[in-house]
């Protein structure tokens, strides 16, 4: 694909025209450095699929040139695909302390921790990979230890912001390093890659401190138990719940595996402080007066098996929500999850709970971790890039971010709105996008990882029109049919389909006889011809297209 070694190239394998599965790459000479490897979750059309991760076929083909994976922060849409990537392209992973803690949990689950080389970095770190000198700067987000990345190359400087907002009064010490960003910009930035999630929203992102005050007031007013559901990764939000519980002399229980795991990592690595004796086990909740209990749980996005969903249907062992309990959804629904969230809210109201939900000013219990328009403008102003690639968002978000860039001085025509797989090549400080590499989705289904095209097609067919099995008893030696075929319907029509059965019985026998007469008798040919004949007959008489499975039962 490459023609000259001194061409500086940038591309994405995920994160463009979508929310999730972020994965970007900087390529210079014989060296490729990867930024993030995330996942996204399937919609209802992807039946049975657990996760969607980037297609890394290009990186597998060029694995001898892939030098490192740098992770900007620990959200699933940035680390969820890391174990699958390392199993194919095992390179050193650079990440901050908290992010490494989350990665270690994942790699242990995949039994790949021993094979992985994890290197801890911080905002003051520097590393050299080939002719690229790589340094970092601190950004504020909704999870601890987030970094932007600076690639100094012989052809110019490339900056990747990571996910960010400019929160000058955060709930923790995770303040953005604005002075360092300004210094990077003053030295000259050839190309900026900046996230676009909230490019449609005017103003600045509200401060996390607003949430802390509202949580505290709600805890004070609550008559009984307080249940707070938020992203497990939002450690500053968890810390504010701890403060509110401490101020109201409540014990705190953690529900949900990810909440327990993240809190453990955060406490062990010094990102979360919990007073001694505050944490209790779920089984001890009912031993205390309800006004002395607070609960932190997963499930703010309406996930079916998460703790909040099970609590809302009364299916969580040892814990129940009773009338006058207060439930706070301290997270805004990710686009696509609204229906699941409102279903849980309905269930909570039916239980008699006082429910506080909604984002921003509607509840005061959540602020975004992603910068609004003025945050994005400030980043562009600090960096002053010649070229700009908006990343991390659907097309309309990338489009609005381009308009913001042009409003603060990026020349028209110097912004590239790319698709996954599109490459921007920079040579002699001139950027062009004229070529692409393979990209797309890889599906994770249990232990299977791949494109799953045929599996999904079959599942879709079964879900819409069901399945019809045709069992044909055959004499193994003489290759003769021993009895009438048996038809078993699952999700197609009722078992009492006598008239349809008669027709299918006749067509099956006729097809077998025709094959015998034509001396074309073989098991594979027989299955194929029976399937084709029955499918045509069924479609004509029912207007349905079930999956048809002929089974030759040899006796």
C-alpha positions in Angstrom: 0.0 0.0 0.0 2.8 2.5 0.8 5.0 4.1 -1.8 7.4 6.3 0.2 8.8 5.7 3.7 8.7 9.3 4.7 4.9 9.7 4.3 3.1 10.4 7.5 -0.3 8.6 7.6 -3.3 8.8 9.9 -6.5 6.6 9.8 -9.3 5.2 11.9 -10.5 1.6 12.2 -13.4 2.6 14.4 -15.1 5.7 15.9 -16.0 7.6 12.8 -19.7 7.9 11.8 -20.5 6.0 15.0 -20.5 6.2 18.7 -18.1 3.6 20.1 -15.3 1.1 19.0 -12.7 3.9 18.9 -9.4 2.9 17.2 -7.0 5.3 15.5 -3.5 4.9 14.1 -0.5 7.0 13.3 1.9 5.5 10.7 5.3 6.8 9.8 7.9 4.8 7.8 8.0 1.3 9.1 6.2 2.1 12.4 2.5 2.0 13.3 1.2 3.2 16.6 -2.4 2.4 17.6 -4.5 4.7 19.8 -7.3 2.9 21.7 -9.1 -0.3 20.8 -12.7 0.0 22.0 -16.0 -1.8 21.5 -19.6 -0.9 21.0 -22.7 -2.8 21.9 -25.1 -4.3 19.4 -28.6 -3.1 18.5 -31.6 -5.3 18.4 -30.9 -6.4 14.8 -27.7 -8.2 15.8 -29.3 -11.2 17.4 -27.2 -12.9 20.1 -24.1 -10.7 19.4 -22.3 -9.7 22.6 -19.9 -7.0 21.3 -18.8 -5.2 18.2 -15.0 -4.5 17.8 -13.0 -3.0 14.9 -11.9 -5.0 11.9 -8.1 -5.2 12.4 -7.2 -7.2 9.3 -4.9 -4.5 8.0 -3.0 -4.5 11.3 -2.7 -8.3 11.3 -1.3 -8.2 7.8 1.2 -5.5 9.0 1.8 -6.8 12.5 5.6 -6.7 12.1 5.3 -2.9 11.8 2.8 -2.3 14.7 4.9 -1.1 17.6 2.5 -0.1 20.4 -1.0 0.5 21.6 -1.5 3.7 23.5 -4.8 3.9 25.5 -6.1 7.4 26.3 -8.5 6.3 29.1 -10.5 3.3 30.5 -14.0 3.6 29.0 -15.3 0.5 27.2 -15.5 2.3 23.9 -11.7 2.7 24.2 -10.5 -0.5 25.9 -13.2 -3.1 25.2 -11.5 -4.6 22.2 -8.0 -4.6 23.7 -7.9 -8.4 24.7 -9.0 -9.4 21.2 -6.5 -7.1 19.6 -3.6 -8.4 21.7 -4.4 -12.0 20.9 -3.7 -11.1 17.2 -1.1 -8.4 17.5 0.7 -8.6 20.8 2.5 -5.3 21.3 3.3 -3.2 24.4 0.3 -1.3 25.9 0.9 2.2 27.3 -1.7 3.5 29.7 -2.1 5.4 33.0 -2.3 3.6 36.3 -6.1 3.6 36.6 -6.6 2.5 33.0 -4.0 -0.3 33.5 -6.0 -1.5 36.5 -9.1 -1.9 34.4 -7.2 -3.5 31.6 -5.7 -6.0 34.0 -9.2 -7.1 35.0 -10.1 -7.6 31.3 -6.9 -9.5 30.4 -7.3 -11.8 33.5 -10.9 -12.7 32.3 -9.4 -13.5 28.8 -6.5 -15.4 30.4 -4.0 -13.2 28.6 -2.5 -11.0 31.3 0.8 -13.0 31.5 1.3 -12.6 27.8 0.7 -8.9 27.8 3.3 -6.2 28.3 1.7 -3.2 30.2 3.7 0.0 30.6 2.5 2.7 33.0 2.6 6.3 31.8 1.4 9.7 33.0 1.1 13.2 31.6 4.8 13.8 32.1 5.9 10.6 30.2 7.8 10.6 26.9 8.7 7.6 24.7 10.4 7.2 21.3 9.0 4.9 18.7 10.9 4.9 15.5 11.2 8.5 14.4 8.1 9.5 16.5 8.6 11.2 19.8 5.5 10.7 21.9 4.4 12.8 24.8 1.2 13.4 26.7 -1.0 16.0 28.4 -3.8 15.7 31.0 -7.4 16.2 30.1 -10.6 16.2 32.2 -13.3 13.6 31.4 -15.7 11.4 33.4 -13.1 8.8 34.4 -9.8 9.3 36.1 -6.4 9.4 34.4 -7.2 10.6 30.9 -4.6 11.7 28.4 -4.2 13.5 25.1 -1.3 12.4 23.0 1.3 14.3 21.0 3.3 12.7 18.2 6.3 14.8 17.1 7.5 13.5 13.8 10.0 14.8 11.2 7.1 15.9 9.1 5.2 17.8 11.9 3.2 17.4 15.1 0.0 15.4 15.4 -2.2 15.7 18.4 -5.0 13.3 19.5 -7.1 14.9 22.3 -8.7 11.7 23.7 -12.1 12.4 25.3 -12.2 15.7 27.1 -14.0 18.7 28.5 -12.7 21.8 30.2 -13.9 21.3 33.8 -12.0 23.9 35.9 -13.8 22.9 39.1 -13.8 19.1 38.9 -14.9 16.9 41.8 -11.4 15.5 42.0 -7.9 16.8 41.1 -8.4 15.8 37.4 -7.9 19.3 36.0 -7.0 19.8 32.4 -3.5 21.0 31.7 -4.4 24.1 29.7 -0.9 25.6 30.0 0.7 22.5 28.4 -1.9 22.5 25.7 -1.2 26.1 24.9 2.5 25.4 24.8 2.0 22.5 22.3 -0.1 24.8 20.1 2.5 27.6 20.2 5.2 25.1 19.0 3.0 24.3 16.0 0.5 21.6 15.3 0.2 20.2 11.8 -2.8 18.0 12.4 -5.3 17.8 15.3 -7.7 14.8 15.9 -10.4 16.0 18.4 -13.5 14.3 19.7 -16.9 15.4 18.5 -19.5 13.8 20.8 -21.1 17.1 21.9 -20.3 19.2 18.8 -24.1 20.0 18.5 -24.5 21.4 22.0 -23.9 25.1 22.6 -22.0 26.6 25.5 -19.6 24.9 28.0 -20.1 21.5 29.6 -21.3 22.1 33.2 -19.0 21.2 36.0 -19.1 17.9 37.9 -19.3 19.9 41.2 -22.9 20.8 40.3 -23.8 17.1 40.6 -22.2 16.8 44.0 -24.3 19.6 45.5 -27.5 18.1 44.2 -26.7 14.6 45.4 -26.0 15.9 48.8 -29.3 17.8 49.0 -31.2 14.7 47.8 -29.5 12.5 50.4 -30.5 14.9 53.2 -34.2 15.0 52.1 -34.5 11.2 51.5 -36.8 9.5 54.0 -35.6 5.9 53.4 -32.9 4.1 51.3 -31.1 6.0 48.5 -30.2 4.0 45.4 -27.8 5.7 42.9 -27.2 4.2 39.5 -24.3 5.5 37.4 -21.5 4.4 35.1 -19.1 2.3 37.2 -16.2 4.1 35.5 -17.3 7.5 36.7 -15.1 7.5 39.8 -15.7 11.2 40.6 -19.4 10.5 40.7 -18.9 7.6 43.0 -16.7 9.8 45.2 -19.5 12.3 45.5 -22.0 9.6 46.5 -19.5 8.5 49.2 -19.3 12.1 50.4 -23.1 12.4 50.5 -23.5 9.1 52.3 -20.9 10.2 54.8 -22.6 13.6 55.5 -25.9 11.8 56.1 -24.3 9.0 58.2 -25.3 6.2 55.8 -23.6 2.9 55.1 -22.9 2.2 51.4 -23.4 -1.1 49.5 -22.1 -1.7 46.0 -24.2 -3.8 43.5 -23.0 -5.1 40.2 -19.8 -6.8 39.2 -18.3 -3.8 37.3 -19.2 -1.4 40.1 -17.4 -3.6 42.6 -14.4 -4.2 40.3 -13.9 -0.5 39.4 -14.3 0.7 43.0 -11.7 -1.9 44.1 -9.2 -0.7 41.5 -9.9 3.0 42.3 -9.4 2.4 46.0 -6.3 0.3 45.6 -4.6 2.9 43.3 -5.6 6.0 45.3 -8.4 7.4 43.0 -11.3 6.8 45.4 -11.4 7.4 49.2 -14.0 5.6 51.3 -14.2 6.0 55.1 -13.3 2.9 57.0 -16.4 0.9 58.0 -18.7 2.6 55.4 -18.9 -0.3 52.9 -21.3 -3.1 53.7 -22.3 -6.3 51.9 -25.7 -6.4 50.2 -26.9 -9.1 52.6 -26.5 -6.6 55.5 -28.7 -3.9 54.0 -31.9 -5.2 55.6 -30.2 -5.3 59.0 -30.0 -1.5 59.1 -32.7 1.1 59.3 -33.5 2.2 55.7 -32.6 5.8 56.4 -29.0 4.7 57.2 -28.5 2.9 53.9 -27.2 4.1 50.4 -26.7 1.8 47.4 -24.5 2.4 44.4 -25.4 0.1 41.5 -24.8 -0.5 37.8 -27.6 -0.4 35.2 -28.1 3.3 34.4 -28.4 2.4 30.7 -31.3 -0.1 31.2 -29.2 -3.2 30.7 -31.4 -6.2 31.2 -29.2 -8.1 33.6 -27.6 -5.2 35.4 -28.4 -4.5 39.1 -30.9 -1.6 38.6 -33.0 -3.6 36.2 -33.1 -6.6 38.5 -34.0 -4.3 41.4 -36.8 -2.7 39.4 -38.4 -6.1 38.9 -37.8 -7.4 42.4 -35.3 -10.0 41.2 -32.2 -9.0 43.2 -31.4 -11.4 46.1 -31.3 -9.8 49.5 -32.2 -6.3 48.3 -35.5 -4.8 47.4 -36.9 -1.3 46.5 -39.8 -0.3 48.7 -42.2 2.6 48.7 -40.6 6.0 49.6 -37.1 4.8 48.7 -35.3 7.3 46.5 -33.7 6.1 43.2 -31.3 8.4 41.3 -30.2 7.7 37.8 -27.0 9.7 37.8 -26.2 9.2 34.1 -27.8 10.3 30.9 -29.0 7.5 28.5 -26.7 6.8 25.6 -28.5 7.2 22.3 -30.4 4.0 21.6 -30.9 3.1 25.3 -33.8 5.5 26.0 -36.5 2.8 25.7 -34.8 0.4 28.2 -34.2 3.3 30.6 -37.8 4.5 30.6 -39.0 0.9 31.1 -37.0 0.7 34.3 -38.2 4.1 35.4 -41.8 2.9 35.0 -41.1 -0.2 37.0 -39.5 1.9 39.8 -42.6 4.1 40.0 -44.8 1.0 40.2 -42.8 0.0 43.3 -43.6 3.3 44.9 -40.1 4.8 44.7 -39.3 8.4 44.3 -37.3 8.5 41.0 -34.9 11.2 39.9 -33.8 10.9 36.3 -32.8 12.8 33.2 -29.6 14.7 32.3 -28.4 18.2 32.7 -30.8 20.7 34.3 -33.8 18.4 34.2 -32.4 16.4 37.2 -29.1 18.0 38.2 -27.7 14.5 38.7 -25.6 14.2 35.6 -23.3 16.3 33.5 -21.5 15.0 30.3 -17.9 14.1 30.3 -17.6 15.4 26.7 -17.0 19.0 25.8 -19.7 21.2 24.4 -19.1 23.6 21.5 -17.2 26.2 23.5 -14.9 23.4 25.0 -14.2 22.2 21.5 -13.5 25.7 20.2 -11.1 26.3 23.1 -9.2 23.1 22.2 -9.0 24.2 18.6 -7.8 27.7 19.7 -5.1 26.3 22.0 -3.8 23.9 19.4 -4.1 26.1 16.3 -3.8 23.2 13.8 -3.1 23.6 10.1 -5.2 20.4 9.4 -8.1 19.0 11.4 -9.8 15.6 11.6 -12.9 15.5 13.8 -13.2 12.0 15.4 -15.4 10.1 17.8 -18.9 10.8 16.6 -21.6 10.2 14.0 -21.5 12.2 10.8 -23.6 15.2 12.0 -21.3 15.6 15.0 -18.2 15.5 12.7 -19.9 18.1 10.4 -20.7 20.5 13.3 -17.2 20.1 14.6 -15.8 21.1 11.1 -17.9 24.2 11.3 -16.5 25.1 14.7 -13.0 24.6 13.5 -13.5 26.9 10.6 -15.1 29.5 12.9 -11.8 29.7 14.9 -9.4 29.9 11.9 -8.9 26.4 10.4 -8.9 27.1 6.6 -11.8 25.8 4.6 -10.7 22.6 2.9 -8.2 21.7 5.6 -10.7 19.6 7.6 -11.1 15.9 6.6 -14.4 14.2 7.5 -13.3 10.6 7.1 -14.9 7.2 7.2 -13.3 4.3 9.0 -10.5 3.0 6.7 -9.9 6.3 4.9 -6.3 7.4 5.1 -4.9 10.9 5.3 -1.3 11.0 4.0 0.9 14.0 4.8 4.0 14.7 2.7 6.0 17.9 2.7 3.3 19.3 5.1 0.6 18.7 2.5 -2.3 16.5 3.6 -4.4 14.4 1.1 -6.9 11.6 1.5 -6.9 9.4 -1.6 -6.8 5.8 -0.4 -8.5 3.4 2.0 -7.8 0.2 3.8 -10.2 -2.6 4.9 -12.4 -1.6 7.9 -15.7 -2.6 9.4 -17.2 -4.6 12.2 -16.0 -7.7 13.9 -18.6 -9.5 16.0 -18.0 -11.2 19.3 -20.5 -14.0 20.0 -19.5 -16.0 23.1 -16.1 -17.4 22.3 -16.5 -16.9 18.5 -15.0 -13.8 16.9 -15.5 -12.9 13.3 -17.8 -11.2 10.7 -20.7 -13.7 11.6 -22.4 -12.7 8.3 -24.0 -16.2 7.7 -24.8 -16.8 11.3 -26.6 -13.5 11.6 -28.4 -14.1 8.4 -29.7 -17.5 9.7 -30.7 -16.0 13.0 -32.6 -13.2 11.3 -34.4 -15.7 9.1 -35.3 -17.9 12.0 -36.5 -14.9 14.0 -38.8 -13.7 11.2 -40.2 -16.9 9.7 -39.1 -19.7 11.9 -37.6 -23.1 11.1 -38.9 -26.3 9.4 -37.0 -29.6 9.9 -37.6 -32.5 7.5 -36.5 -35.8 8.9 -36.2 -38.6 6.3 -35.6 -42.2 7.5 -33.1 -43.9 5.1 -31.8 -47.4 4.7 -28.0 -47.0 5.0 -27.1 -49.8 2.7 -29.8 -49.7 0.0 -30.3 -45.9 0.1 -34.0 -46.2 0.1 -36.6 -44.2 2.1 -38.0 -46.4 4.8 -41.0 -44.3 5.9 -42.8 -41.0 5.3 -40.8 -37.9 6.1 -41.5 -36.2 9.4 -41.9 -32.4 9.6 -41.1 -30.4 12.7 -42.0 -26.7 12.8 -40.4 -24.2 15.2 -41.7 -20.7 15.0 -43.1 -21.3 11.5 -46.6 -22.6 11.7 -48.6 -24.6 14.3 -47.8 -28.3 14.4 -51.3 -29.1 13.1 -50.5 -28.1 9.5 -52.1 -31.2 7.9 -52.8 -29.8 4.4 -49.4 -28.2 4.1 -47.8 -31.4 5.4 -49.5 -33.5 2.7 -48.1 -31.3 0.0 -44.6 -31.2 1.5 -44.7 -35.0 1.9 -45.6 -35.5 -1.7 -42.9 -33.1 -3.0 -40.2 -34.7 -0.8 -41.0 -38.2 -2.1 -41.2 -36.9 -5.8 -37.8 -35.2 -5.4 -36.1 -38.3 -4.1 -37.6 -40.5 -6.9 -36.5 -38.0 -9.6 -33.0 -38.1 -8.2 -33.0 -41.9 -8.3 -34.2 -42.0 -11.8 -31.6 -39.5 -13.0 -28.9 -41.5 -11.1 -28.0 -38.3 -9.2 -28.5 -39.8 -5.8 -26.2 -38.5 -3.1 -26.9 -37.2 0.3 -25.7 -33.7 -0.4 -27.6 -33.4 -3.7 -30.7 -34.8 -2.0 -30.6 -32.3 0.8 -30.1 -29.4 -1.6 -32.9 -30.4 -4.0 -35.4 -31.1 -1.2 -34.6 -27.8 0.5 -35.1 -25.9 -2.8 -38.4 -27.7 -3.7 -39.9 -27.4 -0.2 -38.9 -23.7 0.1 -40.7 -22.9 -3.2 -43.8 -24.8 -2.2 -43.9 -23.2 1.3 -43.5 -19.7 -0.1 -46.3 -20.2 -2.6 -48.7 -21.5 0.1 -47.8 -19.4 3.2 -45.8 -16.4 1.9 -43.2 -17.3 4.4 -39.5 -18.2 4.1 -38.5 -20.3 7.1 -35.1 -21.9 7.4 -35.5 -25.4 6.0 -33.2 -28.1 7.4 -33.4 -31.6 5.7 -32.1 -34.4 8.0 -31.3 -37.8 6.5 -31.7 -40.3 9.4 -29.7 -43.4 8.4 -30.9 -46.7 9.9 
